Amino acid sequence: MARAPARAGVAAGGSGGRASGRRFAYFRGVWEELRKVVWPTRTELWRMTGVVVVTVILFSLLIGGADYGLGLLVQPIINGPSNSTTTTAPPATVPTATPSASASASASASASASASS
């Protein structure tokens, strides 16, 4: 197999010159490529931005609607079968009496009065 000829200015088997020279050559090449780019005008940029924004809104509505619809379909499966003929009564609340400080004081006073007589 034949080897490719060495590039001009690059020693065979060498590193290709100093590292800083390669770095500047790289950025010089990048700058030259950026000068070849055809940049959009302001009106083209706004039009393309509008297309992107409208597309994002449409897809978010589409995905949000699909999520909502599938949620409505899956909710009965998660909750299990619901029987509308049986109704459950709310849990009964039992009032609990908590003695107040004055009630316990008066009870102890009446107990001591009856014990002394």
N, CA and C of each residue as an Amber inpcrd file, in Angstrom:
protein
   351
   0.8440000  -1.1590000   0.0000000   0.0000000   0.0000000   0.0000000
   0.8960000   1.2300000   0.0000000   0.5620000   2.1860000  -0.7980000
   1.3990000   3.3850000  -0.9310000   0.9830000   4.4090000   0.1050000
   1.9600000   5.1080000   0.6270000   1.6930000   6.1520000   1.6030000
   1.3830000   7.4540000   0.8890000   0.5680000   8.2550000   1.5010000
   0.2290000   9.5600000   0.9310000   1.4530000  10.4570000   1.0250000
   1.6570000  11.3030000   0.0600000   2.8060000  12.2000000   0.1250000
   2.6560000  13.1740000   1.2740000   3.7830000  13.5750000   1.8280000
   3.7840000  14.5080000   2.9500000   3.2920000  15.8620000   2.4890000
   2.6110000  16.5670000   3.3670000   2.1270000  17.9000000   3.0330000
   3.3020000  18.8550000   2.9760000   3.1450000  19.8720000   2.2140000
   4.2140000  20.8560000   2.0880000   4.3760000  21.5940000   3.3960000
   5.5800000  21.7560000   3.8490000   5.8580000  22.5000000   5.0710000
   5.7720000  21.6640000   6.3180000   5.4270000  20.3710000   6.2120000
   5.3150000  19.5100000   7.3720000   6.3740000  18.4370000   7.2420000
   7.2000000  18.3300000   8.2290000   8.2560000  17.3300000   8.1940000
   7.6480000  15.9440000   8.3570000   8.1680000  14.9800000   7.6340000
   7.6620000  13.6140000   7.7200000   7.9240000  13.0690000   9.1090000
   6.8630000  12.5690000   9.7650000   6.9960000  11.9990000  11.0840000
   7.0740000  13.0300000  12.1820000   7.0300000  14.2980000  11.8680000
   7.1110000  15.3460000  12.8790000   5.7430000  15.7090000  13.4100000
   5.7290000  16.6510000  14.3090000   4.4690000  17.0630000  14.9220000
   3.7670000  18.1250000  14.0930000   4.3930000  18.5880000  13.0050000
   3.7310000  19.5620000  12.1610000   4.0350000  20.9780000  12.5670000
   5.0430000  21.2060000  13.3430000   5.3990000  22.5640000  13.7430000
   5.0780000  22.8120000  15.1910000   5.2100000  24.0620000  15.5790000
   4.9340000  24.4080000  16.9700000   3.4460000  24.3170000  17.2670000
   3.1170000  24.0650000  18.5040000   1.7170000  23.9360000  18.8990000
   0.9730000  25.2570000  18.7330000   1.6150000  26.3720000  19.0570000
   0.9300000  27.6590000  18.9420000   0.6470000  28.0020000  17.4900000
   1.5370000  27.5890000  16.5640000   1.3010000  27.8220000  15.1440000
   0.0890000  27.0490000  14.6440000  -0.0770000  25.8360000  15.1270000
  -1.2560000  25.0380000  14.7310000  -2.5220000  25.6440000  15.3030000
  -2.4250000  26.1400000  16.5250000  -3.6090000  26.7070000  17.1590000
  -4.0710000  27.9410000  16.3920000  -3.1580000  28.8110000  16.0320000
  -3.5420000  29.9980000  15.2730000  -4.0420000  29.6260000  13.8930000
  -3.4660000  28.6000000  13.2950000  -3.9350000  28.1540000  11.9860000
  -5.3620000  27.6270000  12.0780000  -5.6670000  26.9580000  13.1720000
  -7.0280000  26.4540000  13.3620000  -8.0190000  27.6080000  13.4350000
  -7.7220000  28.5910000  14.2700000  -8.6400000  29.7150000  14.4160000
  -8.7090000  30.5470000  13.1360000  -7.6360000  30.6180000  12.3890000
  -7.6600000  31.3060000  11.1040000  -8.6120000  30.5800000  10.1520000
  -8.5710000  29.2440000  10.1630000  -9.4810000  28.4630000   9.3240000
 -10.9270000  28.6320000   9.7410000 -11.1630000  28.6660000  11.0590000
 -12.5230000  28.8780000  11.5580000 -13.0380000  30.2290000  11.1080000
 -12.1870000  31.2700000  11.2040000 -12.6030000  32.6100000  10.8020000
 -12.9220000  32.6550000   9.3110000 -12.1270000  31.9700000   8.5100000
 -12.3770000  31.9450000   7.0670000 -13.6930000  31.2470000   6.7540000
 -14.0060000  30.1780000   7.4750000 -15.2810000  29.4850000   7.2510000
 -16.4630000  30.3450000   7.6870000 -16.3040000  31.0780000   8.7900000
 -17.3870000  31.9510000   9.2460000 -17.6460000  33.0810000   8.2570000
 -16.6240000  33.5140000   7.5530000 -16.8240000  34.5670000   6.5520000
 -17.6050000  34.0450000   5.3520000 -17.5990000  32.7310000   5.1210000
 -18.3360000  32.1410000   4.0010000 -19.8190000  31.9260000   4.3220000
 -20.1840000  32.0090000   5.6000000 -21.5660000  31.7600000   6.0090000
 -22.4580000  32.8680000   5.4970000 -23.6340000  32.4970000   4.9930000
 -24.6310000  33.4750000   4.5680000 -25.5790000  33.6660000   5.7380000
 -25.4530000  34.8010000   6.4110000 -26.2650000  35.0640000   7.5860000
 -27.6310000  35.5840000   7.1570000 -28.7060000  35.2140000   7.9010000
 -30.0470000  35.6920000   7.5350000 -30.2140000  37.1690000   7.8560000
 -31.1190000  37.7910000   7.1170000 -31.4420000  39.1890000   7.4150000
 -32.3350000  39.2270000   8.6580000 -32.5670000  40.4310000   9.1560000
 -33.3870000  40.5660000  10.3660000 -34.8070000  40.0540000  10.1440000
 -35.3910000  40.3390000   8.9850000 -36.7630000  39.8760000   8.7170000
 -36.8000000  38.3580000   8.5700000 -35.7860000  37.7810000   7.9300000
 -35.7390000  36.3190000   7.8190000 -35.5870000  35.6850000   9.1940000
 -34.7870000  36.3060000  10.0410000 -34.5770000  35.7850000  11.3950000
 -35.8700000  35.8030000  12.1950000 -36.6320000  36.9100000  12.1140000
 -37.9030000  36.9930000  12.8250000 -38.9060000  35.9800000  12.2910000
 -38.9270000  35.8010000  10.9630000 -39.8500000  34.8340000  10.3790000
 -39.5140000  33.4170000  10.8410000 -38.2300000  33.0650000  10.8330000
 -37.8320000  31.7290000  11.2670000 -38.0840000  31.5370000  12.7620000
 -37.8720000  32.5970000  13.5510000 -38.1510000  32.5160000  14.9860000
 -39.6400000  32.3070000  15.2220000 -40.4820000  32.9970000  14.4680000
 -41.9300000  32.8150000  14.5840000 -42.3570000  31.4020000  14.2400000
 -41.7280000  30.8280000  13.2080000 -42.0520000  29.4490000  12.8360000
 -41.6980000  28.5010000  13.9750000 -40.5570000  28.7290000  14.6140000
 -40.1400000  27.8610000  15.7190000 -41.0960000  28.0010000  16.8940000
 -41.4770000  29.2290000  17.2410000 -42.3680000  29.4540000  18.3820000
 -43.7330000  28.8220000  18.1260000 -44.2850000  29.0120000  16.9360000
 -45.5940000  28.4230000  16.6110000 -45.5090000  26.9000000  16.6370000
 -44.4270000  26.3440000  16.1100000 -44.2680000  24.8920000  16.1130000
 -44.1950000  24.3610000  17.5430000 -43.4600000  25.0440000  18.4160000
 -43.3540000  24.6030000  19.8100000 -44.7180000  24.6580000  20.4880000
 -45.4870000  25.7060000  20.2460000 -46.8180000  25.8250000  20.8560000
 -47.7320000  24.7140000  20.3560000 -47.7300000  24.4550000  19.0530000
 -48.5910000  23.4020000  18.5090000 -48.2270000  22.0270000  19.0730000
 -46.9460000  21.7300000  19.1290000 -46.5450000  20.4290000  19.6540000
 -46.8270000  20.3150000  21.1490000 -46.6930000  21.4070000  21.8980000
 -47.0070000  21.3400000  23.3250000 -48.5010000  21.1150000  23.5330000
 -49.3410000  21.7360000  22.7100000 -50.7850000  21.4780000  22.7970000
 -51.1060000  20.0440000  22.4130000 -50.4560000  19.5370000  21.3840000
 -50.6860000  18.1620000  20.9530000 -50.2750000  17.1710000  22.0410000
 -49.1080000  17.3440000  22.5960000 -48.6280000  16.4160000  23.6250000
 -49.4320000  16.5800000  24.9120000 -49.7600000  17.8340000  25.2800000
 -50.5720000  18.0590000  26.4730000 -51.9630000  17.4670000  26.3310000
 -52.5760000  17.6040000  25.1500000 -53.8920000  17.0150000  24.9190000
 -53.8570000  15.4940000  24.9560000 -52.8170000  14.9160000  24.3680000
 -52.6800000  13.4560000  24.4050000 -52.4690000  12.9820000  25.8420000
 -51.6880000  13.7080000  26.6110000 -51.4520000  13.3430000  28.0110000
 -52.7460000  13.4170000  28.8080000 -53.5120000  14.4740000  28.6070000
 -54.7790000  14.6260000  29.3240000 -55.7640000  13.5210000  28.9430000
 -55.8850000  13.2550000  27.6430000 -56.8110000  12.2160000  27.1870000
 -56.4260000  10.8360000  27.6900000 -55.1420000  10.5190000  27.6180000
 -54.7060000   9.2110000  28.1160000 -54.8620000   9.1250000  29.6290000
 -54.6990000  10.2420000  30.3110000 -54.9210000  10.2550000  31.7580000
 -56.3650000   9.9440000  32.0970000 -57.3110000  10.4940000  31.3140000
 -58.7270000  10.1880000  31.5460000 -59.0360000   8.7180000  31.2630000
 -58.3600000   8.1400000  30.2770000 -58.5960000   6.7350000  29.9560000
 -57.9740000   5.7930000  30.9920000 -56.8610000   6.1620000  31.5310000
 -56.1420000   5.2770000  32.4500000 -56.6330000   5.4290000  33.8890000
 -57.2060000   6.5610000  34.2390000 -57.6460000   6.8080000  35.6110000
 -58.6020000   5.7350000  36.1240000 -59.6190000   5.2910000  35.3720000
 -60.4950000   4.2250000  35.8900000 -59.7470000   2.9110000  36.1170000
 -58.7420000   2.6590000  35.3400000 -57.9790000   1.4200000  35.5230000
 -57.2000000   1.4940000  36.8320000 -56.6430000   2.6420000  37.1150000
 -55.8580000   2.8060000  38.3440000 -56.7570000   2.7680000  39.5740000
 -57.8980000   3.4530000  39.5210000 -58.7940000   3.5220000  40.6720000
 -59.6010000   2.2480000  40.8640000 -59.6900000   1.4100000  39.8590000
 -60.4820000   0.1970000  39.9540000 -61.9170000   0.4780000  39.5730000
 -62.7070000  -0.5760000  39.5210000 -64.1080000  -0.3800000  39.1190000
 -64.8590000   0.3830000  40.2070000 -65.6510000   1.3400000  39.7740000
 -66.4620000   2.0980000  40.7310000 -67.9080000   1.6970000  40.5350000
 -68.5740000   1.4080000  41.6120000 -69.9700000   1.0100000  41.5700000
 -70.7940000   2.1990000  42.0240000 -71.5800000   2.7550000  41.1470000
 -72.3230000   3.9690000  41.4670000 -73.5560000   3.6810000  42.3080000
 -73.9930000   2.3960000  42.4410000 -75.1990000   2.1040000  43.2130000
 -74.9040000   2.0610000  44.7030000 -73.7090000   1.7350000  45.0920000
 -73.3970000   1.7010000  46.5110000 -72.7960000   3.0470000  46.9090000
 -73.3570000   3.5780000  47.9540000 -72.8270000   4.8340000  48.4600000
 -72.2910000   4.5690000  49.8460000 -71.2380000   5.1620000  50.1360000
 -70.6510000   5.0040000  51.4610000 -70.9390000   6.2570000  52.2640000
 -71.3150000   6.0350000  53.5130000 -71.6120000   7.1520000  54.3980000
 -70.2990000   7.7360000  54.8860000 -70.2960000   9.0110000  55.1230000
 -69.0660000   9.5860000  55.6550000 -68.8040000   9.0210000  57.0500000
 -67.5730000   8.9360000  57.4430000 -67.2800000   8.3680000  58.7590000
 -67.9120000   9.2120000  59.8640000 -68.5020000   8.5010000  60.8320000
 -69.1670000   9.1900000  61.9260000 -68.1230000   9.8010000  62.8410000
 -68.4320000  10.9790000  63.2790000 -67.5080000  11.6410000  64.1920000
 -68.0640000  11.5080000  65.5990000 -67.2560000  11.0480000  66.4870000
 -67.6550000  10.8790000  67.8780000 -67.0970000  12.0590000  68.6570000
 -67.9970000  12.8070000  69.2810000 -67.4880000  13.9490000  70.0450000
 -66.7490000  13.4390000  71.2840000 -65.6290000  13.9730000  71.5030000
 -64.8520000  13.6010000  72.6880000 -64.8240000  14.7890000  73.6220000
 -65.1300000  14.5110000  74.8740000 -65.1550000  15.5740000  75.8670000
 -63.7860000  15.6510000  76.5150000 -63.2420000  16.8010000  76.5050000
 -61.9700000  17.0160000  77.1810000 -62.2320000  17.9240000  78.3620000
 -61.8450000  17.4960000  79.5190000 -62.1140000  18.3420000  80.6930000
 -61.2570000  19.5920000  80.6480000 -61.8770000  20.6680000  81.0300000
 -61.1360000  21.9210000  81.0910000 -60.5350000  22.0730000  82.4780000
 -59.6720000  22.9920000  82.6320000 -58.9970000  23.1960000  83.9140000
 -59.9860000  23.6280000  84.9890000 -60.9530000  24.4560000  84.6530000
 -61.9130000  24.9290000  85.6440000 -62.8750000  23.8190000  86.0460000
 -63.2340000  22.9200000  85.1080000 -64.1370000  21.8210000  85.4310000
 -63.4590000  20.8430000  86.3720000 -62.1890000  20.5790000  86.1630000
 -61.5070000  19.6380000  87.0540000 -61.2740000  20.2780000  88.4200000
 -61.0800000  21.5700000  88.4750000 -60.8890000  22.2430000  89.7530000
 -62.1740000  22.2450000  90.5600000 -63.2950000  22.4720000  89.8800000
 -64.5670000  22.4880000  90.6030000 -64.9610000  21.0770000  91.0220000
 -64.6030000  20.0830000  90.2380000 -64.9080000  18.7060000  90.6050000
 -64.0880000  18.2970000  91.8070000 -62.8490000  18.6870000  91.8800000
 -62.0280000  18.3220000  93.0270000 -62.4640000  19.0960000  94.2740000
 -62.9400000  20.3190000  94.0850000 -63.4250000  21.0880000  95.2250000
 -64.6980000  20.4850000  95.7740000 -65.6110000  20.0180000  94.9080000
 -66.8510000  19.4200000  95.3960000 -66.5820000  18.0570000  96.0030000
 -65.5960000  17.3470000  95.5110000 -65.2580000  16.0470000  96.0780000
 -64.6610000  16.2080000  97.4480000 -63.8290000  17.2070000  97.6270000
 -63.2270000  17.4290000  98.9440000 -64.2600000  17.9460000  99.9410000
 -65.2430000  18.7020000  99.4400000 -66.2850000  19.2100000 100.3290000
 -67.1770000  18.0670000 100.8110000 -67.4880000  17.1150000  99.9440000
 -68.3390000  16.0100000 100.3280000 -67.5780000  15.0230000 101.2020000
 -66.3060000  14.9430000 101.0820000 -65.5040000  14.0260000 101.8880000
 -65.3580000  14.5520000 103.3070000 -65.3260000  15.8540000 103.4700000
 -65.1520000  16.4350000 104.8010000 -66.4370000  16.4130000 105.6200000
 -67.5980000  16.2690000 105.0050000 -68.8260000  16.2890000 105.7570000
 -69.2600000  14.9480000 106.2160000
